[in-house]
């Protein structure tokens, strides 16, 4: 794919460097282009069917058990997205997280804490994963403003007469 002759290649990537006395720790997050692996492991829950008056069958999105399963699914999707994005970090290995075991995905938070990462540092990691996946509204707004400013600058560069001409190319005053 190209836009204005520029080839678009590869997913977005973000980097955060966490300083440590014994050497900075570099984390990378890459946008996820395909959620099919997640969908296979964790299909979205469906609401139970109920029979309404008149024999009409419909889904019951207010069912407590369904809401609980949906919350668990959303948490797993978030954890999977963070882990999958952070796979861009060279050499990163979580010891208690198993890629094919959704119940282990939440363990990365405990491992980060046990490794000495503060809550603020952990939030930075979550933020770079969200940003890489296009979920950072302020960065999108900044890019939009840059685009619009460039458009405006281009328009200002277009030759146009913004004022009344006071003389002709011959130097004679304009009649009129």
Steps between C-alpha positions, in 0.01 A plus 500: 500500500615852425373844596630787284774271372621408850494126565334414830686215666486330834295558812548792735763460771558684824800493735543582866834495680497444874818620668686272740841547659624174351374588151190640336218258419350543155145386432339502157135461413369423152147538367305178468371446149319171557288399798408155363732318745320668788158430350585128471612478861231727643183527297274781612236374743140493388210607712264224607172470316177566686140457400304823526123531528336380185765229450756740348859381545767764552843549657514621859794744524415572864571143619751523789699194395523633143620840624763327715622292201504812281711689757745207518515490119572876481775471762657210311484692174674797660769279653549312171528828309764632741701179493475465123606863449796463737625199302683765294739538797820308429567229754188558713387179670226469759557191711142433614315605186412231248387621157232232463369521856276807540477456877876576525500822297428719803819372666713750310395772744625300799825426318554868424441588867729219618770630263487843663290695253294768672132556425594809298752300293241227442253765388757626249523150352123477474491845339758416231306187408179701478672771297655249259152361442361845419320541827660829600262780411747779579759360255233469231394860566864618482550325165174648370610850606837453324318391185260794510783746568690364201186533287457859613865581429461352152190711439683815612776419253253503210529819296186704545422867515411588858489880455403760242773565248616862521698511177533314172818323387584813299506703821195707409233533769203268465196678368177433642 
